[in-house]
């Protein structure tokens, strides 16, 4: 299972969204932190909700939205919540066997 590819980390955002900018910076810092600790780091992909009318309708009032392996955090501005999402999804099996 160690060879299984990591799920992509998705940030749903839009231009001019200051909360989205802050969340992007926060995610990059959390990914750097994981790297320094030798923990798996997913690839961060950003999707502009304005590029798709369905995404815009779905997320306009809840961005920034962060998704990892089907788990979603809306209004994702909390470092603690994002750190927990990364840990639960990426480190879950190690945490349950420790």
FILUM-430929 format. One line per field, with one value per residue: residue in one letter; x, y, z of N, C-alpha, C in turn. Coordinates in nm, 3 decimals, padded with zeros to 5 digits, m for minus. Layout:
<nodes>
drendren	(A	...) .
nc1	(X	...) .
nc2	(Y	...) .
nc3	(Z	...) .
cac1	(X	...) .
cac2	(Y	...) .
cac3	(Z	...) .
cc1	(X	...) .
cc2	(Y	...) .
cc3	(Z	...) .
</nodes>
This chain:
<nodes>
drendren	(X	X	X	X	X	X	X	X	X	X	X	X	X	X	X	X	X	X	X	X	X	X	X	X	X	X	X	X	X	X	X	X	X	X	X	X	X	X	X	X	X	X	X	X	X	X	X	X	X	X	X	X	X	X	X	X	X	X	X	X	X	X	X	X	X	X	X	X	X	X	X	X	X	X	X	X	X	X	X	X	X	X	X	X	X	X	X	X	X	X	X	X	X	X	X	X	X	X) .
nc1	(00.083	00.212	00.307	00.094	m00.057	m00.083	m00.386	m00.504	m00.485	m00.729	m00.806	m01.076	m01.147	m01.158	m01.073	m00.969	m01.058	m00.987	m00.981	m00.940	m00.682	m00.541	m00.590	m00.464	m00.194	m00.173	m00.218	00.008	00.208	00.144	00.186	00.460	00.548	00.471	00.644	00.894	00.878	00.889	00.652	00.385	00.313	00.058	m00.022	m00.103	m00.380	m00.543	m00.867	m01.051	m01.355	m01.509	m01.469	m01.644	m01.983	m02.145	m01.979	m01.943	m02.204	m02.232	m02.026	m01.996	m02.073	m01.932	m01.658	m01.321	m01.293	m01.173	m01.064	m00.995	m00.941	m01.219	m01.318	m01.436	m01.378	m01.546	m01.538	m01.270	m01.050	m00.915	m00.623	m00.595	m00.815	m00.752	m00.502	m00.582	m00.749	m00.559	m00.397	m00.585	m00.668	m00.426	m00.256	m00.405	m00.414	m00.172	m00.205	m00.407	m00.288	m00.089) .
nc2	(m00.120	00.113	00.191	00.293	00.556	00.892	01.065	01.355	01.683	01.917	02.251	02.450	02.753	03.109	03.389	03.688	03.622	03.661	03.497	03.254	03.292	03.305	03.047	02.891	02.964	02.866	02.590	02.528	02.578	02.382	02.152	02.177	02.151	01.884	01.759	01.820	01.659	01.411	01.300	01.185	01.385	01.523	01.627	01.961	02.088	02.348	02.465	02.684	02.802	02.962	02.876	02.682	02.658	02.489	02.423	02.679	02.747	02.551	02.604	02.879	03.027	02.902	02.886	02.926	02.589	02.277	01.965	01.622	01.303	01.256	01.365	01.663	02.002	02.286	02.644	02.661	02.760	02.712	02.615	02.397	02.228	02.171	02.049	01.823	01.700	01.630	01.456	01.259	01.145	01.079	00.964	00.792	00.504	00.447	00.582	00.438	00.198	00.249) .
nc3	(00.000	00.043	m00.197	m00.330	m00.512	m00.393	m00.307	m00.483	m00.349	m00.336	m00.394	m00.406	m00.545	m00.621	m00.827	m00.665	m00.416	m00.097	00.129	00.004	m00.096	00.145	00.243	00.048	00.094	00.354	00.315	00.158	00.348	00.539	00.386	00.339	00.603	00.652	00.474	00.589	00.810	00.705	00.615	00.401	00.113	m00.058	m00.396	m00.457	m00.611	m00.772	m00.834	m01.020	m00.944	m01.103	m01.356	m01.418	m01.435	m01.275	m01.057	m00.958	m00.874	m00.677	m00.488	m00.438	m00.205	m00.008	m00.043	00.067	m00.041	00.050	m00.062	m00.016	m00.112	m00.138	00.096	00.235	00.325	00.398	00.376	00.447	00.651	00.879	01.033	01.204	01.135	00.868	00.894	01.040	00.849	00.651	00.803	00.891	00.646	00.509	00.696	00.840	00.862	00.985	01.223	01.346	01.401	01.575) .
cac1	(00.000	00.300	00.330	m00.028	m00.045	m00.160	m00.494	m00.476	m00.545	m00.795	m00.855	m01.173	m01.130	m01.184	m00.989	m01.017	m01.104	m00.875	m00.978	m00.879	m00.538	m00.489	m00.595	m00.357	m00.069	m00.178	m00.197	00.149	00.286	00.117	00.253	00.603	00.565	00.466	00.767	01.003	00.862	00.894	00.517	00.340	00.264	m00.019	m00.011	m00.210	m00.439	m00.642	m00.971	m01.125	m01.497	m01.570	m01.447	m01.749	m02.104	m02.194	m01.893	m01.971	m02.330	m02.214	m01.929	m01.980	m02.087	m01.857	m01.515	m01.243	m01.329	m01.059	m01.109	m00.890	m00.996	m01.363	m01.355	m01.440	m01.389	m01.594	m01.488	m01.149	m00.954	m00.858	m00.505	m00.621	m00.903	m00.681	m00.400	m00.655	m00.790	m00.439	m00.357	m00.686	m00.670	m00.296	m00.186	m00.508	m00.382	m00.061	m00.256	m00.490	m00.207	00.012) .
cac2	(00.000	00.229	00.231	00.351	00.701	00.977	01.142	01.498	01.781	02.014	02.377	02.519	02.895	03.200	03.509	03.796	03.568	03.673	03.376	03.150	03.319	03.266	02.902	02.841	02.982	02.776	02.454	02.514	02.569	02.251	02.052	02.190	02.092	01.738	01.720	01.827	01.548	01.285	01.249	01.197	01.517	01.517	01.739	02.061	02.135	02.453	02.473	02.810	02.768	03.043	02.809	02.583	02.710	02.399	02.444	02.813	02.737	02.463	02.648	03.024	03.081	02.822	02.882	02.819	02.450	02.187	01.827	01.521	01.166	01.259	01.437	01.805	02.103	02.412	02.761	02.599	02.862	02.671	02.530	02.273	02.144	02.125	01.954	01.701	01.637	01.567	01.345	01.152	01.078	01.029	00.891	00.721	00.365	00.447	00.630	00.337	00.084	00.293) .
cac3	(00.000	00.045	m00.335	m00.384	m00.530	m00.300	m00.369	m00.499	m00.258	m00.424	m00.338	m00.490	m00.514	m00.734	m00.826	m00.580	m00.288	m00.003	00.211	m00.080	m00.097	00.276	00.253	m00.039	00.168	00.468	00.265	00.120	00.472	00.598	00.303	00.370	00.737	00.636	00.408	00.687	00.904	00.631	00.594	00.262	00.068	m00.183	m00.488	m00.443	m00.736	m00.748	m00.936	m01.018	m00.956	m01.209	m01.484	m01.434	m01.371	m01.170	m00.939	m00.905	m00.799	m00.561	m00.389	m00.430	m00.069	00.089	m00.069	00.007	m00.012	00.032	m00.074	m00.022	m00.112	m00.118	00.218	00.200	00.430	00.343	00.449	00.501	00.692	01.006	01.021	01.278	01.056	00.750	00.941	01.074	00.723	00.594	00.890	00.888	00.516	00.467	00.802	00.916	00.894	01.081	01.352	01.410	01.443	01.671) .
cc1	(00.086	00.325	00.207	m00.011	m00.131	m00.274	m00.451	m00.549	m00.601	m00.841	m00.948	m01.170	m01.179	m01.095	m01.053	m01.069	m00.986	m00.866	m00.914	m00.727	m00.475	m00.487	m00.487	m00.223	m00.062	m00.154	m00.051	00.238	00.267	00.185	00.404	00.635	00.565	00.595	00.885	00.998	00.860	00.758	00.476	00.281	00.187	00.010	m00.131	m00.253	m00.547	m00.739	m01.047	m01.272	m01.566	m01.551	m01.557	m01.875	m02.159	m02.111	m01.921	m02.100	m02.310	m02.131	m01.920	m01.983	m02.005	m01.707	m01.442	m01.291	m01.207	m01.112	m00.988	m00.957	m01.145	m01.410	m01.338	m01.452	m01.430	m01.552	m01.359	m01.043	m00.883	m00.740	m00.529	m00.709	m00.833	m00.572	m00.466	m00.700	m00.672	m00.399	m00.456	m00.681	m00.536	m00.228	m00.280	m00.470	m00.268	m00.111	m00.338	m00.410	m00.104	m00.037) .
cc2	(00.125	00.280	00.294	00.501	00.776	01.044	01.288	01.577	01.892	02.134	02.439	02.665	02.979	03.321	03.615	03.750	03.569	03.553	03.261	03.167	03.274	03.114	02.837	02.849	02.884	02.631	02.431	02.502	02.432	02.140	02.057	02.127	01.940	01.688	01.719	01.711	01.411	01.221	01.267	01.335	01.502	01.639	01.832	02.107	02.237	02.459	02.603	02.778	02.848	02.982	02.707	02.631	02.620	02.414	02.579	02.812	02.658	02.528	02.799	03.077	03.005	02.815	02.963	02.682	02.365	02.045	01.735	01.385	01.164	01.326	01.586	01.890	02.233	02.526	02.721	02.704	02.826	02.576	02.396	02.177	02.088	02.025	01.819	01.627	01.562	01.444	01.229	01.074	01.010	00.941	00.802	00.580	00.356	00.488	00.522	00.217	00.122	00.278) .
cc3	(00.000	m00.096	m00.399	m00.399	m00.430	m00.374	m00.382	m00.393	m00.345	m00.344	m00.441	m00.448	m00.632	m00.719	m00.738	m00.445	m00.192	00.091	00.134	m00.084	00.035	00.292	00.167	00.033	00.286	00.424	00.225	00.243	00.537	00.518	00.325	00.506	00.729	00.572	00.503	00.786	00.834	00.608	00.449	00.233	m00.061	m00.270	m00.469	m00.581	m00.702	m00.865	m00.915	m01.042	m01.066	m01.347	m01.515	m01.361	m01.260	m01.042	m00.875	m00.823	m00.670	m00.451	m00.366	m00.287	00.035	00.061	00.037	00.055	m00.042	00.033	m00.086	m00.009	m00.080	00.010	00.191	00.325	00.362	00.435	00.523	00.532	00.822	00.984	01.090	01.197	00.933	00.786	00.974	00.948	00.661	00.674	00.882	00.757	00.486	00.570	00.882	00.955	00.994	01.219	01.422	01.456	01.547	01.814) .
</nodes>
